[in-house]
Amino acid sequence: MGKAVIVATNMLESMIVHPTPTRAEVSDIAIAVREGSDGIMLSGETAHGKFPLKAVKVMHTVALRTEASIPGGQMPPNIGQVFKNHMSEMVAYHATIMSNTLGTSTVVFTRSGFMGIPLSHYRPSGTVFAFTDKKRVQQRLALYQGVCPIYMEFSDDAEETFSRALDLLQKQGMVKEGEEVAIAQSGRQPIWRIHSTHNIQVRTV
């Protein structure tokens, strides 16, 4: 249903008192990541455990290694059914197809955070760079798998905003010069004062 899911129950409970996890706990983390959870979370292990830093490092390492073993671009089996009546979600779906085919990242501009959520739901193989001019939206989008929310003031000129966003990504080393990125725009909540439109385009950094 495109909802954010966080697995947060006793992930590394033994590490409250022991410096190493059990095999079952490592397996639990790997399964949560492999099944598509947006986030995994520690509680007692870091709140009052004896080895909080080690617990974080174990979870981080297992999650990264598990993600590296998952084939990219695997979409949920209900693709095209949940959101088939909403134009914005269809834009997200086709943007994902395009980015997976070209092997690119996806850039989206959003004030509400809406477009970042279906893009995450479709699990593109590349990163979704969600630019927003609202701090609360940036914080919320950080929960969703595959989404890198970036705070940036928007200009009234769309082309200027595009250019600033791509320059920022390049300066931060997130994309390279000459690399292509897919840009998805939805007219559901237009960023600029122009006629409502939906489009997907590919640009070279």
N, C-alpha and C positions, 0 to 999 in steps of 0.2 A: 504493500500500500504506500510505499514511498515514505515511510516514517523512520526517523532516526532510532537506532537500536543500540543500547549500551549494555554490555554484559558486566555485571558488577557484584557478583556474589561469590565470596570465598575463593577467588582466583588463585591466590598463593597463601592460603591460610597458614600452612605449616611454617612459612617464613616469618611469622610473628615471633617465633622462638628459635627457629633453626636458620642457618645461613644459606642453605640450599633447598630448592623445591623438590617435591616428589615427582615421579614420572607422570602420575595421573594429573597433577596440576599443570605441568608443561603441556600435556595432551589437551587439557581443557582450554588453555589459551589458544593453541593451534586450531582446535575445532571452531572456537568462537570466531577467529579471524577467517578461517576457510569458508565458513557458512555465511559470511557477508556482514558481520556486525560492524556498525559504524565506529564503535569505540569499545575498549575494554578498560576496566577501572579497578583500582585498589582501594581498600578502605582501612580495615584494622591493621593491615600490613604496614601502612605508612603513618596511620594516626597514632598508634601506640606500640607498634612492633619494634623488635630489637635491631632489625636490619632494613630500614626503609629504603636506603639508596640501592642496596643489592636487589631488593624486590622490584624496584622500578627498572633497573638494568636488565633483570631476567625477563620481565614482561616485554620490554622494548626489543630485546634481542630475539626472543621467540616470535614476536609479532612480525618483525622485519623479515626473518628467515621464512616464515610461513607465507607472507605476502609474495616473496620472491619466487615461491614454488607454484603460485596460482597463475594459470594462463590469463593474460590480459584480455579485456574486452568481452568477458562473458556476461551476457545480459540475463536478467531474471526470466524465468519461463513464462511469466504472464505478460511479456512484452506486447504492447499494442492493445491490451485489453483494459487495464486499469485506467489509463489516461486517454483513451481513444477519442473522447468527445471534447477534448480541450486542446486548442491550437498551440498554446505555449508548450504543453508537454510533448506534442508532436514535433515541435521545433527542437526540443531537447533530444528526442529520440533520433531524429535525422542528423542532428549535429554530432551525436555520439557515433552514428554509423560513419559519417564523414571523417571524424577525427581518428577512428579506429582504422579505417581504410588507408588514410594517409600517414598514420603514425604520428599525429600531432597532438598538442595540448589544445584545450578549449578555453576561450576567453568570453566572459559574460559580464555585462554591466547591470547592476540591480540596486534599486533603492529599498525594496521590500525583502530581498533575499529569495524571492519565489523561484526564479529561474535556476538558481544553484541547486535546489533540492531535487527536481526531476533529473537534472544532469548527473547528480550523484547516484540517484536510483538506477539509472541505466548502466552504471559502472563502466565508464569509458576507460580504455587502457592508459590514456594520458591524463595529466593533471587538469583539473578544472580551476582556472584562475578567475575567481569571482570578485570583481571590483565593485566597491560600494562606498557611498559617501556618508554612511551612518555606522558609528561604532557598535551599536547594539546588534545590527545585522551582521557585521563582521564577526562578532563574538558567537552569535548563534550558528552561523555557517561553519564555524570551526568544528562543530560536532559531526558534520557529515563526511562520510568516507570519500576520499579522492578530491575534496574541495580545499583549495588554498585561498581563503578570503583575504583581500588586500584593501586597506582603507586608502581612498584617494578622492580628492575633491573633483567633481565633474564640471566640465566647461559647458556653456550653452552650445558650443560648436562640437558636433559629433566627431568630425575628423580630428580635431585637436585632442579630444579625449582619447580616441583610439591611439594616436601617436604617443601621447604621454604614457599611456598604459604599456604599450610595447617597449618604449624606452626604459620604463621602470623595470620591466621584466628582464630586459637585456642587462641593465646595470647590476641587477641582483643576481645575475648568472642563472636565472630560471629558464631562459631561452637563449639561443645563440643567433648571431647575425646570419641571415640567409635562411633561417629555419622558418617553416610555415606554421601558422596557428589558425584554428577554426574560431570564428567569432559568431556567437549566437545572439540574436536580438528578438525580443518578444514585444509585440504591441499591446499586450495586456495592461502593462503599466509603463508607458513610454517614458524614457529618461529625458528626451528632448522634446521641445514643443513643436513637434511635427506630426503629420498625419500618422495614425496608428499603423504600424507595419510589422510584419514578421519576416526575418530573413536570416540566412546562414551564409557566411562568406569565408573565404580563405585568404589570409594575407601573409606576406613575407616580411619577417622582421628586418 
